[in-house]
């Protein structure tokens, strides 16, 4: 047995030990802790959503130490759901893990079968075709209804692309953005109904998200970076105004804009 094989066995044993420790702790908490014993699938749902956003924050901040903790929190929730399901006789953590392993093997025939793929796009296309063969009635069926609208739009577009329904290049998409902007302006200029304007604004946003996909930019991440940038600059503005003994609501936009420019320079 080579050193590499021995090292692999040691690493695997450490991983299994850590995972078994989490499972054992979960068993203890479910039996002995009043709060943990009280939880249900429904009560955990909102907490899991909160933990997922905290995970996202750690990724945006590139805080790897925080990310480690958030991954642990998410793992705990997955084990918790499986524990509750096992108590109901539905499935346990072993079933869940085997299910995802089986799914990954089945949907990667280019790794575990004899299918040949040339690039990432063919992998995605195969993935969507396999899902349809598994009983899905639509390639969009797997897009969660409760996803935030921007994330949902991106996923819809990616899935449509997986079956070939997409633009050929980013120039076409940009032309669509300009077209939708023009239609939005027309509706606003003619004082159309709010419903009409809302429809056109939605089309603009959808097309911009589409363009972001074509230039390999995550629109959610891009907007979040802008949100954080705005918050940082606005708080700089607030602090500078306080230093001057003034209040924002008593200042002119020109005065505030001058400080805003300082905030941009300070970056």
C-alpha positions as CSV (number, residue, x, y, z in Angstrom):
1,X,0.0,0.0,0.0
2,X,1.4,3.4,-1.0
3,X,1.8,6.4,1.1
4,X,-0.9,8.2,-0.9
5,X,-3.4,5.3,-0.3
6,X,-2.6,5.4,3.5
7,X,-3.1,9.1,3.5
8,X,-6.4,8.8,1.7
9,X,-7.7,6.3,4.2
10,X,-6.7,8.5,7.1
11,X,-8.4,11.5,5.6
12,X,-11.5,9.5,4.9
13,X,-11.6,8.2,8.5
14,X,-11.3,11.7,9.8
15,X,-14.2,12.9,7.7
16,X,-16.4,9.9,8.7
17,X,-15.6,10.5,12.3
18,X,-16.5,14.2,12.1
19,X,-19.8,13.3,10.4
20,X,-20.6,10.6,12.9
21,X,-20.0,13.0,15.7
22,X,-22.5,15.5,14.2
23,X,-25.1,12.7,13.9
24,X,-24.5,11.6,17.5
25,X,-24.9,15.1,18.8
26,X,-28.1,15.5,16.8
27,X,-29.4,12.4,18.4
28,X,-28.6,13.8,21.8
29,X,-30.1,17.2,21.1
30,X,-33.3,15.7,19.8
31,X,-33.7,13.6,22.8
32,X,-32.5,15.8,25.6
33,X,-32.8,19.5,24.5
34,X,-36.4,20.9,24.9
35,X,-35.8,23.4,22.0
36,X,-34.4,20.9,19.6
37,X,-37.0,18.3,20.6
38,X,-39.8,20.8,19.8
39,X,-38.6,21.6,16.2
40,X,-40.5,20.5,13.1
41,X,-39.8,20.6,9.4
42,X,-41.9,23.7,9.2
43,X,-40.3,25.5,12.1
44,X,-36.8,24.9,10.8
45,X,-37.6,26.2,7.3
46,X,-37.3,29.9,8.1
47,X,-34.2,29.3,10.1
48,X,-32.6,27.5,7.2
49,X,-33.4,30.4,4.9
50,X,-31.8,32.8,7.3
51,X,-28.7,30.5,7.5
52,X,-28.5,30.4,3.7
53,X,-28.4,34.2,3.5
54,X,-25.7,34.2,6.2
55,X,-23.7,31.8,4.1
56,X,-24.2,34.1,1.1
57,X,-22.9,37.0,3.1
58,X,-19.8,35.2,4.0
59,X,-19.2,34.4,0.3
60,X,-19.7,38.0,-0.8
61,X,-17.3,39.2,2.0
62,X,-14.8,36.4,1.0
63,X,-14.6,35.6,4.8
64,X,-13.5,32.0,4.7
65,X,-13.4,31.6,8.4
66,X,-17.0,32.8,8.6
67,X,-17.8,30.6,5.6
68,X,-16.6,27.5,7.5
69,X,-19.0,28.3,10.3
70,X,-21.9,28.9,8.0
71,X,-21.3,25.6,6.1
72,X,-21.4,23.9,9.5
73,X,-24.7,25.5,10.3
74,X,-26.2,24.4,7.0
75,X,-24.9,20.9,7.5
76,X,-26.6,20.9,10.9
77,X,-29.9,21.8,9.3
78,X,-29.7,19.1,6.7
79,X,-29.0,16.5,9.4
80,X,-31.8,17.9,11.5
81,X,-34.3,17.5,8.6
82,X,-33.2,14.0,8.1
83,X,-33.5,13.2,11.8
84,X,-37.1,14.4,11.9
85,X,-37.9,12.5,8.7
86,X,-36.4,9.3,10.1
87,X,-38.6,9.7,13.2
88,X,-41.6,9.9,10.9
89,X,-40.5,6.7,9.1
90,X,-40.0,8.6,5.8
91,X,-36.2,8.4,5.3
92,X,-32.9,9.0,7.1
93,X,-29.6,10.7,6.3
94,X,-28.3,7.6,4.7
95,X,-31.2,7.6,2.2
96,X,-30.7,11.3,1.5
97,X,-27.0,10.8,0.8
98,X,-27.5,7.7,-1.4
99,X,-30.2,9.6,-3.3
100,X,-27.9,12.5,-4.2
101,X,-25.0,10.1,-5.0
102,X,-27.3,8.1,-7.3
103,X,-28.6,11.3,-9.0
104,X,-25.1,12.6,-9.6
105,X,-23.9,9.4,-11.1
106,X,-27.0,9.2,-13.3
107,X,-26.7,12.8,-14.5
108,X,-23.0,12.6,-15.2
109,X,-22.8,9.9,-17.9
110,X,-19.7,11.6,-19.3
111,X,-18.0,10.6,-16.1
112,X,-19.7,7.4,-15.1
113,X,-20.8,6.2,-18.6
114,X,-19.8,6.3,-22.2
115,X,-21.3,9.7,-23.2
116,X,-18.8,12.2,-24.7
117,X,-19.1,15.9,-24.1
118,X,-17.1,18.7,-25.6
119,X,-17.7,21.5,-23.1
120,X,-19.8,22.8,-20.1
121,X,-22.8,23.7,-22.3
122,X,-23.1,20.1,-23.4
123,X,-23.0,19.0,-19.8
124,X,-25.8,21.3,-18.9
125,X,-27.9,20.2,-22.0
126,X,-27.4,16.5,-21.0
127,X,-28.4,17.4,-17.4
128,X,-31.7,18.9,-18.5
129,X,-32.5,16.1,-21.0
130,X,-31.9,13.5,-18.3
131,X,-34.3,15.4,-15.9
132,X,-37.0,15.2,-18.5
133,X,-36.5,11.5,-18.9
134,X,-36.8,11.2,-15.1
135,X,-40.4,12.4,-15.4
136,X,-40.1,16.2,-15.3
137,X,-42.8,17.7,-17.6
138,X,-40.9,21.0,-18.1
139,X,-37.3,22.1,-18.0
140,X,-38.5,25.0,-15.8
141,X,-40.2,22.7,-13.3
142,X,-37.2,22.6,-11.1
143,X,-37.1,26.4,-10.6
144,X,-38.3,27.0,-7.0
145,X,-41.4,29.3,-6.9
146,X,-40.1,31.1,-3.8
147,X,-36.7,32.1,-5.3
148,X,-36.1,35.9,-5.3
149,X,-37.2,37.3,-8.7
150,X,-33.7,38.1,-9.9
151,X,-32.3,34.7,-9.1
152,X,-35.3,33.0,-10.5
153,X,-35.0,34.9,-13.8
154,X,-31.3,33.8,-14.1
155,X,-32.2,30.2,-13.4
156,X,-35.1,30.3,-15.9
157,X,-32.7,31.6,-18.6
158,X,-30.0,29.0,-17.8
159,X,-32.5,26.2,-18.0
160,X,-34.0,27.4,-21.3
161,X,-30.4,27.6,-22.7
162,X,-29.9,24.0,-21.7
163,X,-32.4,22.9,-24.4
164,X,-31.1,25.4,-27.0
165,X,-33.7,28.2,-26.5
166,X,-31.3,31.1,-26.3
167,X,-29.7,34.0,-28.2
168,X,-26.6,33.4,-30.3
169,X,-24.4,36.2,-28.9
170,X,-24.3,39.1,-26.5
171,X,-24.8,41.7,-29.2
172,X,-28.3,40.3,-29.9
173,X,-29.1,40.4,-26.2
174,X,-27.9,44.0,-25.8
175,X,-30.1,45.0,-28.8
176,X,-33.0,43.5,-26.9
177,X,-32.1,45.5,-23.8
178,X,-32.2,48.7,-25.8
179,X,-35.5,47.7,-27.4
180,X,-37.1,47.0,-24.0
181,X,-35.7,50.3,-22.6
182,X,-37.3,52.1,-25.5
183,X,-40.7,50.4,-24.9
184,X,-40.5,51.3,-21.2
185,X,-39.8,54.9,-22.0
186,X,-42.7,55.0,-24.5
187,X,-45.1,53.7,-21.8
188,X,-43.9,56.2,-19.2
189,X,-44.0,59.1,-21.7
190,X,-47.5,58.3,-22.8
191,X,-48.6,57.9,-19.1
192,X,-49.7,54.3,-19.6
193,X,-51.2,52.4,-16.7
194,X,-49.0,51.2,-13.9
195,X,-49.6,47.6,-15.0
196,X,-48.3,48.4,-18.5
197,X,-45.3,50.2,-17.1
198,X,-44.6,47.4,-14.6
199,X,-44.7,44.9,-17.5
200,X,-42.2,46.9,-19.5
201,X,-39.9,47.4,-16.5
202,X,-40.0,43.7,-15.9
203,X,-39.0,43.1,-19.5
204,X,-36.1,45.5,-19.1
205,X,-34.9,43.8,-15.9
206,X,-35.2,40.3,-17.5
207,X,-33.2,41.4,-20.5
208,X,-30.5,43.0,-18.4
209,X,-30.2,39.8,-16.4
210,X,-30.0,37.9,-19.6
211,X,-27.2,40.2,-20.8
212,X,-25.3,39.7,-17.5
213,X,-25.4,35.9,-18.2
214,X,-23.9,36.4,-21.6
215,X,-21.0,38.5,-20.2
216,X,-20.5,35.9,-17.4
217,X,-21.5,38.3,-14.6
218,X,-23.8,37.1,-11.7
219,X,-26.5,39.8,-11.6
220,X,-27.3,39.0,-8.0
221,X,-23.7,39.4,-7.0
222,X,-23.3,42.6,-9.1
223,X,-26.3,44.2,-7.6
224,X,-25.2,43.2,-4.1
225,X,-21.8,44.8,-4.6
226,X,-23.6,48.0,-5.7
227,X,-25.8,47.8,-2.6
228,X,-22.8,47.5,-0.4
229,X,-21.0,50.3,-2.2
230,X,-24.0,52.6,-1.8
231,X,-24.3,51.8,1.9
232,X,-20.6,52.5,2.4
233,X,-20.7,55.8,0.6
234,X,-24.0,56.9,2.2
235,X,-22.7,56.2,5.7
236,X,-19.6,58.2,4.8
237,X,-21.9,61.0,3.9
238,X,-23.8,60.7,7.2
239,X,-20.6,60.7,9.2
240,X,-19.2,63.7,7.4
241,X,-22.4,65.7,7.9
242,X,-22.4,64.9,11.6
243,X,-18.8,66.1,11.8
244,X,-19.9,69.4,10.3
245,X,-22.7,69.7,12.9
246,X,-25.4,69.6,10.2
247,X,-28.3,67.4,9.3
248,X,-29.0,65.7,5.9
249,X,-32.5,67.0,5.6
250,X,-31.3,70.6,5.9
251,X,-28.7,70.3,3.2
252,X,-29.0,70.9,-0.5
253,X,-28.4,68.1,-3.0
254,X,-25.4,69.9,-4.3
255,X,-23.8,70.0,-0.8
256,X,-24.5,66.3,-0.3
257,X,-23.2,65.4,-3.8
258,X,-19.9,67.1,-3.0
259,X,-19.4,64.9,0.0
260,X,-20.6,61.9,-2.0
261,X,-17.7,62.6,-4.5
262,X,-15.3,62.6,-1.5
263,X,-16.6,59.2,-0.5
264,X,-16.0,57.9,-4.0
265,X,-12.4,59.3,-4.0
266,X,-11.7,57.7,-0.6
267,X,-12.3,54.2,-2.1
